[in-house]
Every structure is written in structure tokens, then in C-alpha cells.
Amino acid sequence: MNGLVATWLLTLRALRESVRQPANEAANAFIPLFFYVVTVGAVGSVAREAFGVADYKGFQLPVAVLQGAAGVASGAGLALTLDIQSGYFEKLALTSTPRLAIVLGRMLADAVKAVILGAGIVVLAVLYGSGFATGAAGVVVLLGATFGFALAYSGIGVAIALRTGSPQAAQAGFIIFFPLLFLAPTFAPVEVFAPWLEAVARVNPVTYILVGMRTLVTEGWDAAALARGGIAVLAVGAVTLTLTLLALRSRVRQ
């Protein structure tokens, strides 16, 4: 079977599964929105005086989008373990379906879902009072970055799933995101961090993804920030895709 056709069909299969299980998608939306509202409510009134952020709702918007994307992307690994345990993965591997398409279909489906969730978060945040400095074009760029990040990040859970076949282990893909998120300028600009935390944030790829998306919302078009964010997404993707390919090779040899 042609690789593109197989990937497309498996992506559609994964998306149909989501339609049949709306409770899972509701949970993915609830967590980032909950943290968004609570964080804005707790910090928003002092953000201007404390660290010079006038639009704290906009400042937190990319955090919610990335958190939602990571939650959705971690589902690829969990769903893949179910395919492995049911024997569906092995059946597909014995057909002419390209092995990479089997996992890429899952990853692409979650990237699409992350974009849909991200669009919903943007709409709700704007209704809540957030600005968006770059307008509709900026929303498109932000959602494109969300797609890339979700696709890259889903590789962590997929690699774990292929290596272990364990749903519990695959869920660790989402847990890994929390240290990365909280060691980035999530609640305040990196310039106000303690020196040790600033040093950590400077080598954290999520920092550059977050800052690039944040400029679209709060500042305007910043080519340098967007370029650094794009490079960070590609770097994360290079690592996770390598891990996925190695784990896939190990799985199909078993």
C-alpha cells in the first residue's frame, strides 16, 4: 500500500476513534482551560506591577495552547498500546502497510486534534479578554506551531509505547511535559527569574516555542523569536522521531 494513502487512512481511523470517545477530548480541554483561568485570576491583577506584563491573559494564552497540545499528543502513545495489546498493530505490520505509516497516522491525528483544541482555546481566551497582536494571520501561525509541536511531542509517548507496550508507561509522555513547562517562562518573563532558573530556561526548548507563540499574541511579528521557536520545534521533532524509529525497529523485530 502507498505510504501516503496508508498514513491518511490510519489518521482518519484515529480521528474517528476520538469522535466515538468525546469524554477523552473533554478532559484534554478542561485541564489547560482550568489552569489558564486560575493562573490569570491569581496573577493577572499584579502582573503589570510585578514584571511589566500588561496583557496577562494574552501572556498565558500560549501556555494553555501548549499544555493542551501536550495532553492531546500524549494520547498517541496510549492508543498505540491498545493496538499492540489487541494484536491490531501486529496484523497491520504483517500487511503491505508501511511500518512508519502505522505510527505516523496516530501522531498526525493527535496533531490535528491539538490544532482544533488550540483554536478553541484561542477563541475562549479572546472572549475572556485576551488581545491578539498579530490578528487572524497570527492565529494561523500559532496553530501551525501547535501542529508542529504536537506532532513532535507525540513521538515521546509513541516511542515509549513501542518499547514497552504498556499503557501506564505510555502515559509518562504527558508527565515529562510538566517539568519542561515549569522550567520555561510560564508565569513570568525569563528576565525576572533567579539566575539558576534563567540558565535552565535558556536551554529548555519549550522556552523558545512558548516565547515565539507569545510574541504573536502580546507583541506583534518578531521574526527572530519565531525562527528560534521553529528551530526548537524541529529540534524536539528530530529527537522524538529518532526515538520513535528506533523503537519501531525494535518492535517489528520481536
C-alpha positions in Angstrom: 0.0 0.0 0.0 1.2 3.5 -0.8 2.7 5.2 2.3 0.8 8.4 1.9 -2.6 6.6 1.4 -1.9 4.3 4.3 -1.0 7.3 6.6 -4.1 9.1 5.5 -6.4 6.2 6.2 -4.8 5.5 9.6 -5.1 9.1 10.5 -8.8 9.1 9.7 -9.2 5.9 11.8 -7.6 7.6 14.8 -9.8 10.7 14.4 -12.9 8.6 14.2 -11.9 6.9 17.5 -11.9 10.4 19.1 -15.4 11.1 17.8 -16.5 7.9 19.5 -14.9 8.9 22.8 -15.7 12.6 23.4 -15.0 12.3 27.1 -11.3 12.0 26.5 -11.2 15.1 24.4 -13.3 17.0 27.0 -10.6 16.1 29.6 -7.9 17.4 27.3 -9.7 20.7 27.0 -10.6 21.1 30.7 -7.1 20.9 32.1 -5.4 23.8 30.2 -8.5 25.9 30.5 -8.7 25.3 34.2 -5.0 26.3 34.7 -5.5 29.3 32.4 -8.4 30.8 34.3 -6.9 30.1 37.7 -3.4 31.5 36.8 -4.9 34.6 35.2 -7.2 35.1 38.2 -4.3 34.7 40.7 -1.6 36.7 39.0 -3.2 38.9 36.4 -4.0 41.8 38.7 -0.4 42.2 39.8 1.4 41.2 36.5 1.9 44.8 35.3 3.5 46.0 38.5 5.4 42.8 39.3 7.1 42.1 35.9 5.7 44.6 33.4 3.1 42.4 31.6 0.0 44.4 30.7 -2.0 41.7 28.9 -1.6 38.7 31.2 -4.5 36.9 29.6 -2.6 37.1 26.3 0.7 36.2 28.1 -0.9 33.0 29.4 -2.7 32.0 26.2 0.2 30.2 24.6 0.8 28.3 27.8 -2.8 26.9 27.7 -2.4 26.1 24.0 0.9 24.2 24.6 -0.5 22.4 27.6 -3.5 21.3 25.6 -1.3 20.2 22.7 0.9 18.1 25.0 -2.1 16.5 26.6 -3.6 15.6 23.3 -0.2 14.4 21.9 0.4 12.1 24.8 -2.8 10.2 23.7 -1.0 8.8 20.6 1.2 6.5 22.8 -1.7 5.3 24.9 -3.8 4.5 21.9 -0.9 2.7 20.3 -0.5 0.4 23.3 -4.2 -0.6 22.9 -3.5 -1.5 19.3 -0.5 -3.5 20.4 -2.3 -5.3 23.2 -5.3 -6.1 20.9 -3.0 -7.5 18.2 -4.1 -4.9 15.6 -0.6 -3.5 15.4 0.9 -6.9 14.6 -1.8 -7.5 11.9 -1.0 -4.2 10.2 2.7 -4.9 10.4 2.2 -8.2 8.5 0.4 -6.4 5.6 1.9 -4.2 2.9 1.2 -1.1 5.1 4.5 0.8 5.6 5.5 0.4 9.3 6.1 4.2 9.7 2.6 4.9 8.5 1.2 2.8 11.4 2.7 5.2 13.9 2.6 8.4 11.8 -1.2 8.1 11.4 -1.6 8.2 15.2 0.8 11.1 15.5 -0.8 13.2 12.7 -4.3 12.6 14.2 -3.2 13.9 17.5 -1.6 16.9 15.9 -4.9 17.7 14.1 -6.8 17.4 17.4 -4.3 19.7 19.1 -4.9 22.3 16.4 -8.7 22.0 16.9 -8.3 22.3 20.7 -5.8 25.2 20.3 -8.3 27.1 18.1 -11.0 26.6 20.8 -8.7 27.9 23.5 -7.8 31.0 21.4 -11.5 31.8 20.8 -12.3 31.4 24.5 -9.3 33.4 25.6 -10.2 36.3 23.3 -13.8 36.2 24.5 -12.3 36.3 28.1 -10.4 39.5 27.2 -7.1 38.5 25.8 -5.6 40.5 23.0 -4.0 39.1 19.9 -1.5 41.5 18.4 -1.0 39.8 15.1 -4.7 39.2 14.3 -6.0 36.4 12.2 -2.7 35.8 10.4 -1.0 35.4 13.7 -3.7 32.8 14.8 -2.9 30.8 11.8 0.9 30.8 12.5 0.2 30.0 16.2 -1.9 27.0 15.2 0.7 25.9 12.7 3.3 25.9 15.5 0.8 24.0 17.7 0.5 21.3 14.9 4.3 21.0 14.7 4.8 20.9 18.4 2.1 18.3 18.9 3.4 16.1 16.1 6.9 16.3 17.6 5.9 15.8 21.2 3.6 12.8 20.4 6.8 10.9 19.4 7.7 10.6 23.1 4.6 8.6 24.0 4.8 6.6 20.8 8.4 5.6 21.4 7.6 4.5 25.0 4.5 2.6 23.7 6.5 0.8 21.1 9.3 -0.1 23.5 7.0 -1.3 26.4 3.5 -1.9 25.1 2.4 -0.6 28.5 -0.4 2.0 28.8 0.9 3.1 32.2 4.4 3.7 30.8 3.0 5.5 27.7 1.2 8.0 29.9 4.5 9.2 31.1 4.8 11.2 27.9 2.5 13.8 29.3 4.2 13.8 32.7 7.5 14.7 31.1 6.0 17.9 29.7 5.3 19.4 33.2 9.0 19.9 34.1 9.7 21.3 30.7 6.7 23.7 31.0 7.5 24.9 34.6 11.2 25.4 33.8 10.2 27.8 31.0 8.9 31.4 31.4 5.4 30.1 32.0 4.2 32.5 34.7 6.7 35.4 34.2 9.3 36.6 31.7 12.6 34.9 32.0 14.3 38.2 32.8 12.9 38.1 36.4 14.0 34.5 37.1 16.6 33.6 39.6 20.0 33.2 37.9 19.9 29.3 38.1 16.4 29.1 36.8 17.1 31.5 34.0 20.1 29.4 33.0 17.9 26.3 32.9 15.2 28.1 30.9 17.7 29.3 28.3 18.5 25.7 27.3 14.9 24.5 27.5 13.4 24.2 24.0 9.9 24.8 25.4 11.1 28.3 26.3 11.7 29.3 22.7 8.5 27.7 21.4 6.5 29.5 24.1 8.2 32.8 23.6 7.7 32.6 19.8 4.0 31.9 20.2 3.7 34.6 22.9 5.1 37.3 20.7 2.3 36.7 18.2 -0.3 37.3 21.0 1.2 40.2 23.0 3.8 42.0 20.9 3.5 41.5 17.2 5.6 40.0 14.4 9.1 39.1 15.7 10.9 37.1 13.0 13.8 36.2 15.3 11.6 34.9 18.1 9.5 32.9 15.5 12.7 31.5 14.0 14.0 30.4 17.3 10.6 28.8 18.1 10.6 27.0 14.8 14.1 25.7 15.3 13.1 24.4 18.8 10.1 22.5 17.3 12.4 20.9 14.7 15.0 20.0 17.3 12.3 18.3 19.5 10.9 16.6 16.5 14.4 15.3 15.4 14.9 13.7 18.8 11.5 12.2 19.2 11.3 10.9 15.6 14.7 9.3 16.1 13.4 7.6 19.3 10.2 6.5 17.5 12.1 5.0 14.6 14.5 3.1 16.9 11.5 1.8 19.0 9.6 0.9 15.9 12.5 -1.1 14.6 12.8 -2.9 17.9 9.0 -3.7 18.0 8.8 -5.1 14.4 11.8 -7.4 15.1 10.1 -9.0 18.1 
